[in-house]
Amino acid sequence: MYHHVRSETVRARYSIGDETSSDISIQLEGTLALTISASGMVRFGCAVPREWAYFRALSVVLRALHLRLIYVGEVSGEWRVCHRTSRDRRPSATAAIAESTGTVLSTEEDTSVPAFAADDFEHVRWCVRRLPSDIEVSRVPNPKHDGGHAAAPG
């Protein structure tokens, strides 16, 4: 449908300390998007632009943590993060998940959510190290979708 629209690349940067107990910071285009703590908490930065490219790039990162990013209505509106427990990908089901579960990501202050058990941190670190540093996303004019969620990147 959007084959004529050129792609753009969102640059992701990962700051992973040498110590096994250090936090992992992930920036998208220089904006702190999230911090993964060795305790299993993930803190989402409030300054991430509510734009399609950032939504898709952040969704790629969250997949490594078994989390899902969802928006309802327009991508510039409310974003929620929830655990990837449902395999149901139908838009109506995704909208129901967004309304009934998940944590709303604030645009005013950072939002923290529990993501994994602390003893899984080394596995999470390994998954993050395997993430691409350049995430190519398609430019989509005004994506509007009830129960929007990120599909496979590309």
VENTAFEN-V464952 format. One record per helix or strand of 2 or more residues. SS is the DSSP state (A for helix, B for strand). FROM is the first residue (numbers start at 1). TO is the last residue. Records with the same first field share a line. If there is no record, write none. Layout:
SS=FROM-TO  FROM-TO
//
This chain:
B=7-16  24-28  31-36  41-44  67-74  79-83  103-104  111-114  134-138  144-149
A=52-63  91-100  118-129
//
